[in-house]
Amino acid sequence: MRCVSWRSIFGRHEPRPRTLQSERSRTLSALALCILGFPAGALADDLLAVYRQARDYDARWRSANAAYRAGLEKLPQGRSLLLPSLALKGQKIYTDGDIEYLDPSPFTSGERDYDFGEYGVDLTQPLYRKESFALYGKAKAHVGLVEADFRAAQVDLIERVADSYFEMLFAQHDVRLSEAETASFKSQWERARERHRAGIATLLDVYETQAKYDLAVSNELKARKELDIKRESLRKLLGHVPAELAELMPQPTLPTVRPETADEWVAIAEKHNPQLASVRFAAEEAEQELQRARGSHHPTVDFVAGYSMTRTTGSVYTDSASRAELYSYGVQVEVPLYKGGALNSQVREAASLRDKAKEDLEEVRRTVALETRQAFLEVTHSLAEMKAMEQALRSAELQLSSTKSGLNAGVRTTTDLLQAEQQVFAAKRDLARARYAYCTKIVQLHAAAGTADEEILAVINALLAGAQGTASKT
């Protein structure tokens, strides 16, 4: 396994010296956490902690783990076809009989009571079995397939954890924004009513502010519903809902990814994407099945050896006891000649399935390349969009400040103020959604490339305020 560093994923970032300004920033960050509902020093579950909890609880992951352990057993089963087989045999038979000879015979008639016992061991060592060689190759390909599927399950778990985690964070953030928006419009509505009673505002101002306030209440209820839904999604993943989740830093630095081109990411996916690896091993498995079918035409050559010891107290002819000890060894050859055309049919079937597996591999290769390019574009465009949203938020805040001044000067109306405030809240919500989505898109890009692992989560985890988890070095 490789070690993934911050620089290798996001590029170079030199550490900044601690200054009074940085100390002030940390203090402001702690105050911001308190405002967001996280007291300074409180331990919250971070992304790594949630991932490790999901790894212990998630049923889909546990199922994949069991399937992986079962799939590994195909290798010793395939190898056993090439190794010697040893069988112990034995029997004990008791006979009670009454013999009467009707024609002249050297043997006397009468009762015959005797027992027969045989014990022995047989050894078979395959020397040449083309079918068995192909089945062993097929078993090795199958083990590669289940290992790739297990890796795909790990990537899937990482994706689901990141999605649930940041969707939950955004839902919490959206509720706080909705509460602030509701409180702001309620204040505007109460202020408009007071101004109307004082005769310095119109009834239209009261109606407009009330409409905005009612809409904000409705949006707050929707936000709370979404939070409950995301909370239950997290419960399904973990078996419980964490009391607190570590939030993104108030002003997180979200650097660009490395490498910087989609072609380079596609090349990485060609090597590491587990779904592509799984289909590649499936194609190899189909090729080995074709070789097995062709091998059914070949003769089989085995070395055989045996030992047996028999004892009897009599027979139908005599009451005399006997004992025999036999050793045998040699080479056994079997040549298949004709089985009703079944062997040729199996070869044609296996060849067609091999061709299908090759086409499936090409289809998955193209799909993985497309998904990797799309994920790369999502990440790169998200960075540009966030910069634009940050500027849009600054502009909306400036507009709100200017509108408040204009309202006091009598050149702006209450409607202008309501629209300006609504734009500020919308810009804050869009920026928050983009920041949380960017974190999941980073994970999705690495998932498409097949490089998503706990180290990647640790890198994302570093963007969280008060994160406790650390990356495991593998």
Sequence and secondary structure as in RCSB ss.txt:
>XXXX:A:sequence
MRCVSWRSIFGRHEPRPRTLQSERSRTLSALALCILGFPAGALADDLLAVYRQARDYDARWRSANAAYRAGLEKL
PQGRSLLLPSLALKGQKIYTDGDIEYLDPSPFTSGERDYDFGEYGVDLTQPLYRKESFALYGKAKAHVGLVEADF
RAAQVDLIERVADSYFEMLFAQHDVRLSEAETASFKSQWERARERHRAGIATLLDVYETQAKYDLAVSNELKARK
ELDIKRESLRKLLGHVPAELAELMPQPTLPTVRPETADEWVAIAEKHNPQLASVRFAAEEAEQELQRARGSHHPT
VDFVAGYSMTRTTGSVYTDSASRAELYSYGVQVEVPLYKGGALNSQVREAASLRDKAKEDLEEVRRTVALETRQA
FLEVTHSLAEMKAMEQALRSAELQLSSTKSGLNAGVRTTTDLLQAEQQVFAAKRDLARARYAYCTKIVQLHAAAG
TADEEILAVINALLAGAQGTASKT
>XXXX:A:secstr
     HHHHH         HHHHHHHHHHHHHHHHTT  TT   B HHHHHHHHHHH HHHHHHHHHHHHHHTHH
HHHHHTTS EEEEEEEEEEEEEEE  SS  SS  EEEEEEEEEEEEEEEEEEE HHHHHHHHHHHHHHHHHHHHH
HHHHHHHHHHHHHHHHHHHHHHHHHHHHHHHHHHHHHHHHHHHHHHHTTSS HHHHHHHHHHHHHHHHHHHHHHH
HHHHHHHHHHHHHSS  S B  B SS      SS SHHHHHHHHHHH HHHHHHHHHHHHHHHHHHHHHHTTS E
EEEEEEEEEEEES  SS    EEEEEEEEEEEEE    STTHHHHHHHHHHHHHHHHHHHHHHHHHHHHHHHHHH
HHHHHHHHHHHHHHHHHHHHHHHHHHHHHHHHHHTSS HHHHHHHHHHHHHHHHHHHHHHHHHHHHHHHHHHHHT
  SHHHHHHHHTTBTT        
